Amino acid sequence: MHSKIIHPLSHGKAVYANKGSCARLVSYLQHEAREKGEGLSFFNEEGEGLRPEEVQHRIDYNVKGLRKTESKFIALVLSPSPAELRHISSRAEKLKQFTIQAMQNYAANFQLKNGKRLAAKDLLWYAAIHHHRTFKGTEAAVKEGLVRSGEQKPGLQMHVHIIVSKRDRSQQITLSPFGNRERFNMKVWQKNNQQSFCRMFDYPLLQKEAVASRKSPDAAKQDRLHFRIKCKVAAVNQYLDKVHQLRPEKVLEIAEKRAYHKTFFLNLYRLEHKLKSGQFVRDPLHLLEHNRDRKWSREQPENSLVASVRQLAEAHRKMGFTEYLSLSDYPFMKGRKRRKQKDKGQE
């Protein structure tokens, strides 16, 4: 479970700018949801189905005591891992329950001078669930040409966006998670959220997740490369039938063999481009491993071609097509017949 506090200076000055109205952030969350075919409504500990306009109004008017140059709200993101999402069967209701607990942890994490402890009900906050993510132009995978900006990320991607006012509901206390660690410790909040998820849903924290933060830079880089490769393989497989689709583990094996050289990634991009433009690729794995497609052979590969065409002709016959009555009627088979005649003439 990854819990993140968005800082406008590092995560998007325009969208997450928080020294004025939250209208831009609310509009962005709506637009992002519409692009992915999702509806957007907000929820909190009081209920669900809250309209974006209502959320904006309540956050914008909960600013008593804040100066014009001060931030007015904080944006948070809760991102479960794919394993955690599978564990809860990607059920939005369970993620909503966890979000309420995460905000309880957020409130309790503030250390006030008078020793007062806050709860989620003391905060003014609203959350919305998004079910998909897309690649951004600033991501390494896009810059390296492995994926295109705007492409939907594969796998389970459900996550939660939260907008919380910097003032409590009574508008008496200013609550900022930035700055003094003694007042708010983000690492403690993240740890508490992970423990809450495990406790609420009886989730056995995997050892690899427990030590993820202690991975060496090389291992972390390899994980990122593996993720990018799997994303690109998923994109390539869209243009291949089930029989000929690439197995991610085999592609990763080739990548490791080639020491993740940039040529390998270039070949992966070329492969997708060829298939997308309708070009024929005889052996995709050979192209990735040797920088070129496998050459045509007159013996065995041609026999496999005949077998493939025979299957295609049978499929056409069942579908009622009458244009191709025999194997020799296919244009590329006519070329094969001419090559055979030419070979006989040379003999």
N, C-alpha and C positions, 0 to 999 in steps of 0.2 A: 504494500500500500504506500503510494507516494503522495505525500501532502505538501502542497506548494503554496507559498505566499507570493503573489505577483507584485513585482516592483516595477513601476512605470518606466524607470530609466533604463532597465535592462530587458523588459519583456514587451515593450511596445508603448512608446510615448503617446501616440495618437489615441489608440483604443482604450488604454488603461489609465490615461491621464485622470487624476482624481482630485484636482483642486477646484473643480466646479461640479456641474451636474453629472450624474451617472448615465445620462441619456445615450451618449455615444457607446458605452459598454453594453447597455441593454439592447440597443439597436444592432450592435455587432453580434451578440448572442442570438438574436432573432434571425439575422441574415444567415449566419452559419448553420442554424438549424434548418432553415428553408432550403438552402443549397443541397442539404443532405436528405431532403424529403421528410423532415421531422417537424412536428408541431412543437411549440415552446410555451410552457407555462411554468410558473415558479411555485415553490413550496417552502414551508418552514415548520417549526414545531406546532404551529397553530392550525395548519391545514394545507390543502393543495389547490391547484387550479387558479392561482393568483395571476392576474393579467400583468403583462410587462408595464403598462401605463401606471398601474397602481404601485408596482414596485418602485418605479422611477420617482413617483410623487413622494412616497413615504421616505425613501432614502434622502432625496434632495431637501426635504423639510425637517430632517432630524440633524440640524447643524448648529443649533443654538450654542453660543459660546466659542465657536470656531472663527478664527480670523480669515479674511478673504484669501490670504496666501497659503493657508493650511490645507492639507488633504482632507477630504470629506468622507471618503469611504475606502475600504480595502477589498481587493479581489483575491479569492482563494480558489484553488483547484484540488480536487481529490481524484487520484488516478489509481484504481486497482490494477494489479497485474493481470495478465490473461489467465493465470492459474487461479487467482482469487475470483475472477469473474466466472470461470467454469465451476468453481466450488459453490457459488450461489446461483448457478444456472442463469447468469446474466439477468436476474430479476430486478427490475427497477425498484420495486417495493422494498426489497432488502437493502438496496443501496441508499434509499431514502432514510430508512431506519438508522443506518450507519452514519449518514450525514448529520442527523440530529445529535447523535452521540459525539461526533467529531466536533461539532459546534459547542457541545457541553465541555469537551476537553479544551477547546479554544478559550472559552470564557474562564474556566477554572485555572488556566495557565497564567492569567494576569495576577501579579502580586501587588496588591494595593497597600498604601501606607497604613491605613487603619486596620489592616488585617481582614477586611471584608472579602468574601469569596463570591464570585459571580457565577451565574448559571446561564444556559442558553436562552432562557426566557428573559434575561436582563439585556440581551443584545437585540438589535434590530437587524435581522439578516434574512436573505432570500436566496434560494438555490434552484438551479435548473440542471436537468440531466441531458447530456448529449450522447448519442449512441455511436457516432463515427468521428474519425479524424481525417484530415487531409494533409498532404505534404505542403510545407511552406517553402517559398523561394529561398529563404535563408538557411534551410537545412542542408547538411553536407551531402545527403543523398541526391538532392536536386542539383547542387553545384557540381557534383561529379558526373552528372548526366545519367545516373542510375534510374531515377524516376523523374516525372514532370511535376511541376508545381500545380497543386490543385487535385492531383490524383488521390483517391481514397486509400488510406492505409489498410493493409490486410489484417485479418484476425479480429479478436474481440477488443473494442476500443471504447467501451462505455466509460464515461467520467462525469464529474460534477463540477459545475461552476457556481461559485458563491459570491454574493455581494453583501458585505457587512458594513454598517455605518460605523464611523470612527467614534461616534458618541453612543452611550448606552441609551436605552429607551427613555429614561428619565431626563436625558440631556444634561446630566450632572458630571459624568466621568468621561474623560477622553481615553480611548483605548487604541493605542498604536502598537503593532507587533514589531516595529522597527526601532532600532536604537539600543536602549539599555536591556541587556540580557537578564538582569536581575528582576526586571519588571515583566518581561515576556521572553521565554527561552523556546525558540522555534524547534530545536532538536528534541526537547522534551515533549512538545506537542506532537511532533511526527511519531515519536516512539509510542506515546499514549494511544495515538490513532491505530497504529499497527496492532498493539495489544488489545484494543477494543474490538477490532475486526476479528481477531483470532478467538476472543472470548465469546463474542455474540454469535458467531457462525460455526464454532467448533472447528476452526481452520488450523491444521497442523502446519506451522511455519516451516517451510523447507530450509534445509541447511544452507543451500546456495543463496536463498533470499536473505537469510540472517547475516551472511558475510558479504553481501553484495557491495556494501560501502567500503570493504577492506580489499577489494580486488586490485591487483596490480594494474598500472596503466596499460600494459601490453594486453592483458586479458580483457580489459574493458574495451580497448580498441577492436580486438578480435570479435567481441560480442556485437559491436556496432556494425562491423563488416558483414558478419553472418546475417544480421537483420536486413541489411541493404540487399544482400544477395537473394535472400528468401523473397523479399518484396519484388525484385526484378524477375525471379523465376515465376512467381505468381502472375506477373504481367505477361510474360512470354507464353505461359501455358494457356492463356485465353485464346491464342491463335492456333493451338494444337489440339487434335482430338485426344480422347482419353488414353488410347493405346500408346501414343507417341509423346505424351506429356513428360516433361523433365522431372526427375525425382530430386528434391532439394538436397538430400544427403549426398547424391552423386555429384551434383554441381559444386557443393561445398568441398568435396574431396578433390576435385580438379583445382579449385581455387587455392586450397592449401598446398597442393602439389606445385602450383605455380607461384607460391609465396605471395599471393594476393597482389601480383603485379598489375600495374595500371592497364596493360594490354589485355589482361583477362576481362576487366570491367568494360573495356572498349569493345571486346568481342561480344560480351553479353548485351551491350547496347545495340551493336550491329545486328545481332540475331533478332532482337525484337523488331528493329526497323525493317529487316528483310521480310519477316513473317507478316508484319502489319501492312506492308505495301504489296503483299500477295506473291512475293518471290518464293521459289521452291528451295528449301534447304534439305539436302539429303540426310545429313547426320549432324544435328545441332551440337551434340556433345563433342564430336570430332572438331567442329569449328571452335568451340571454347578451349579445347586442349591444344590444338595445333595451329590456330589462327587462320584456318581455311576449312572449307567444307570438304568432305571426303570425295575423291575423284570417282567418276563413273567407271565401272568395270563391265566388260562384255560378258562375264560369266555369271557369278552368283547374284550380284545386284540386279542384273537385267531380269533374271528369273523371278526375283522378289517383286520387280516392277510389274511383270506380267501377272503375277498372283494378285497384286493390288488392283490392277486394272480389271481383272476378272471379277473381283469383289465389287468394284464400282459398277461394272456392267450389269451384274446381277441385281444390285440395288436399283439401278435405273429401270431394269425390266420390271421389278416389283412395283415401282412407282408409276409405271405406265408410259415411260419415255420411249419414243420410237425412232429418235434421231440416230442413236447408236445401236445397230443391230448385232454387231460382232466386234471382237477386239480390234480388228484392223480398221474399223471405222473411226476410232479415236485418233485425233490429229497427231499426238505424240507417238502413237503406235505406227502410224504411216511412216514417220521418220525412221523408226526402228527397222521397218521393212526395207526401206531404201538402203539403209546401212548394210543389211544382210546381203542384198543384191550386189552392192558395190564390192563387198568382201569376196563374194563368189567370182565376180568378174576379174578381180586381181589374181585369184588363184589360177 
